[in-house]
Amino acid sequence: MVYFTVYLKNLNNATGYVDTALMDDQLMRDYLQFLDIGVKAHRAYAVVDPGANDAPVGIFAVNLADVAAITVTVPRQDIQPELFSAPPAAAAKPSAADDSVASEVEPDRQGQ
């Protein structure tokens, strides 16, 4: 079970967000895919009752284009340990000899 707070654009309920408990983290994976390549998932997500041993009690569907942000809370680490594990290795530090520009937008300051 995963708790989600979904912040929606133009939601007129005085808070701007919806809280729900879903079976797994598929909503977050679909939202990240939408942010990455713009593909919207067309699926419904199982809503669970946290007080009744995670029994499914309904269905949740959302238009990912209307989502402004999502926060996720996993109540127990033993359910999904991969969400709490550290990355396998640290990212490599840039070398001092690499004087290239970070992007094509930035001006080339090497000749100044």
C-alpha positions in Angstrom: 0.0 0.0 0.0 1.2 3.5 -0.9 -0.3 6.8 0.2 -0.5 9.5 -2.5 -1.3 13.2 -2.3 -2.2 14.3 -5.9 -2.1 18.0 -6.5 -4.4 18.9 -9.4 -4.6 22.0 -11.5 -7.9 23.9 -11.2 -9.3 21.6 -8.5 -12.1 23.5 -6.8 -12.2 21.8 -3.4 -10.5 24.6 -1.4 -7.3 22.5 -1.0 -6.1 21.7 -4.5 -5.2 18.1 -3.7 -6.7 14.6 -3.3 -5.4 12.1 -0.7 -5.7 8.4 -1.5 -4.2 5.1 -0.6 -3.5 2.8 -3.6 -2.4 -0.8 -4.0 1.1 0.0 -5.4 3.2 2.8 -6.9 2.0 2.4 -10.5 0.5 5.9 -10.4 3.9 7.4 -9.7 5.6 5.4 -12.4 2.9 6.4 -14.9 3.3 10.1 -13.9 7.1 9.9 -14.3 6.6 8.4 -17.7 4.2 11.2 -18.6 6.7 13.8 -17.5 9.6 12.1 -19.3 8.1 11.4 -22.7 4.5 12.7 -22.6 2.7 9.4 -22.8 -0.5 9.3 -20.8 -1.5 6.1 -19.1 -5.1 5.0 -19.6 -5.7 2.9 -16.5 -7.5 2.8 -13.2 -5.8 2.3 -9.9 -7.1 0.1 -7.1 -7.9 2.2 -3.9 -7.3 0.2 -0.7 -8.6 0.6 2.8 -5.6 0.8 5.1 -7.7 -0.1 8.1 -9.0 -3.3 6.6 -5.7 -5.1 5.7 -5.2 -3.3 2.4 -8.5 -4.7 1.0 -9.4 -3.1 -2.4 -12.5 -0.9 -2.0 -12.7 1.2 -5.2 -11.0 2.6 -8.2 -9.1 5.8 -8.8 -8.5 7.5 -12.1 -6.9 10.8 -13.0 -6.0 12.7 -16.1 -2.2 13.0 -15.8 -2.2 16.2 -17.8 -4.1 17.9 -14.9 -1.6 16.7 -12.3 0.7 19.5 -11.0 2.6 17.3 -8.5 2.4 14.0 -6.6 3.8 13.2 -3.1 4.2 9.6 -2.1 4.4 8.0 1.3 5.2 4.3 1.8 4.2 3.4 5.3 6.5 0.3 5.8 9.9 -0.3 4.3 9.5 -4.1 4.2 6.8 -3.8 1.5 8.9 -2.0 -1.1 12.6 -2.0 0.0 13.8 -0.8 -3.4 12.3 2.6 -2.7 14.5 3.0 0.4 17.7 1.5 -0.9 20.7 3.7 -1.7 22.0 4.0 -5.2 24.6 1.4 -6.1 27.4 3.9 -6.7 28.0 7.6 -6.4 28.0 9.7 -9.6 31.4 10.5 -11.0 32.7 14.0 -10.3 33.5 16.1 -13.3 37.2 16.4 -14.0 39.0 19.8 -13.8 40.4 19.3 -17.3 36.9 19.2 -18.8 36.2 22.9 -19.7 33.4 22.3 -22.1 30.1 24.2 -21.8 27.2 22.6 -20.0 24.8 23.2 -22.8 24.4 24.9 -26.2 22.4 27.7 -24.5 25.3 28.9 -22.4 27.9 31.2 -24.1 31.3 29.8 -24.7 33.5 31.7 -22.2 36.8 30.0 -23.0 37.8 32.8 -25.4 37.1 35.6 -23.0 
